[in-house]
Amino acid sequence: MNILIKSATIIDPKSEFHNTTQDVLIENGVIVKVANSIKNKNNYQEVKLENLHISQGWFDSSVCFGEPGYEERETIKNGLKTAASGGFTAVALNANTNPVLDSNSDITFINAKSQNNAVTLLPIGSLTVGSKGEDLAELYDMKSAGAVAFYDYKKPISNPNLMKIALQYASNFDGLVYSFPQESKISGHGVMNENITSTTLGLKGNPALAEELQIARDLFLLEYTGGKLHIPTISTATSVTLIREAKKKKLDVTCSVAIHNLCFTDAVLTDFNTHFKVLPPLRTQDDVNALIEAVKDGTIDMVTSDHNPIDVEQKKVEFDHAEYGTIGLESAFGALQTVFTIKKTIDVLTKGKIRFGLEQTPINIGNKVNITLFNPDETYVFSKSDIISKSKNTIFENATLKGKVYGIISNNKISLNQ
């Protein structure tokens, strides 16, 4: 793959060309020249786009595609196309499938389906057999097949001894354990944040306490066992405080926040729009403020779209009966830029790579090219025409976003949006 990128502003603090506008020459997937102006002597494919910016390729630590079992929601092929359109050069795929990914052969299947793509797919194996929370799955075998972590997607591990054993066992081969932050007996049948809004709407509440109790438990277990713990999609101010204190103790813990939990509060639920039914639920403005501050100071290590395609039959029902989840790969960049500066947005879209064993590849001469191309300044209203995913359950429909993605160049391939 040979490409000449013209007049691109480079946003990459690890690059010697950071904050400069350059031409970038790529030959056989490697950056061979960066200069103010490069002539296209060999008639390579030329990329010249309005207000073009480039950065290191983006990474998402929590996406669902459906295949195998839920292909009507999303296939791996179209899911990777969706990821590329959103600017992501790598995504970690949850075991939210049927059957769940809980064996060596399951991970091998996923890896085979994602070969020869611009987007690198990193499979996450189920932590327990069938994601039932009873017996540990074949963690080492899945790690050997290429699993980057272990997670029963959106299903809390209620048995603390099982989580203790998982952390101890996975530490023998540097395995990363996810733990969904929810105490099920406290959350009960709650479908939204428990506060005055849930009472007003007559909906059962899922209190912040349910999340915080589970996080406190898991952090005690981590302190006891050692190991590596990742807490996905936290949503409350107290959760931030707990994790901040754990990091001061030098515990090996990271966490993420879903982008929609940075952009919306439970106040948007007054019309019972099921697109806003997500897990963890949307919380209060105080929680949102604490989450944003935690992203800025690094307590929250990464953001995620928490992309979860749901077919219309499971969303277009009464709020109580609707499935949790929203898609978010296509809207992630534009939504983040309504909250953070371009510098911070790029930072949180790229810094999670190391935790999952991915190399950071600065935009420097001699490095393999792994970049995202975008225009950070274009403002637009996000609509269904912007959706590549087979499912259309977006929380950001009709939201005003800032920043358009042009595409990616990665794995010696180019994928540009039309």
ZIMOFEN-V708169 format. One record per run of one state. SS is the DSSP state (~ for helix, > for strand, _ for the rest). FROM is the first residue (numbers start at 0). TO is the last residue. Records with the same first field share a line. If there is no record, write none. Layout:
SS: FROM-TO + FROM-TO
This chain:
_: 0-1 + 11-19 + 27-28 + 35-43 + 47-51 + 56-56 + 64-74 + 85-86 + 93-102 + 113-118 + 125-126 + 131-134 + 136-137 + 145-147 + 150-158 + 173-174 + 178-182 + 187-190 + 193-194 + 201-203 + 206-206 + 225-226 + 231-235 + 248-251 + 258-258 + 263-264 + 271-272 + 276-283 + 297-300 + 304-305 + 308-310 + 314-317 + 321-324 + 327-330 + 336-340 + 356-366 + 368-369 + 381-382 + 386-392 + 394-398 + 410-411 + 416-417
>: 2-10 + 20-26 + 29-34 + 44-46 + 52-55 + 57-63 + 87-92 + 119-124 + 127-127 + 135-135 + 148-149 + 175-177 + 191-192 + 204-205 + 227-230 + 252-257 + 301-303 + 306-307 + 325-326 + 367-367 + 370-380 + 393-393 + 399-409 + 412-415
~: 75-84 + 103-112 + 128-130 + 138-144 + 159-172 + 183-186 + 195-200 + 207-224 + 236-247 + 259-262 + 265-270 + 273-275 + 284-296 + 311-313 + 318-320 + 331-335 + 341-355 + 383-385
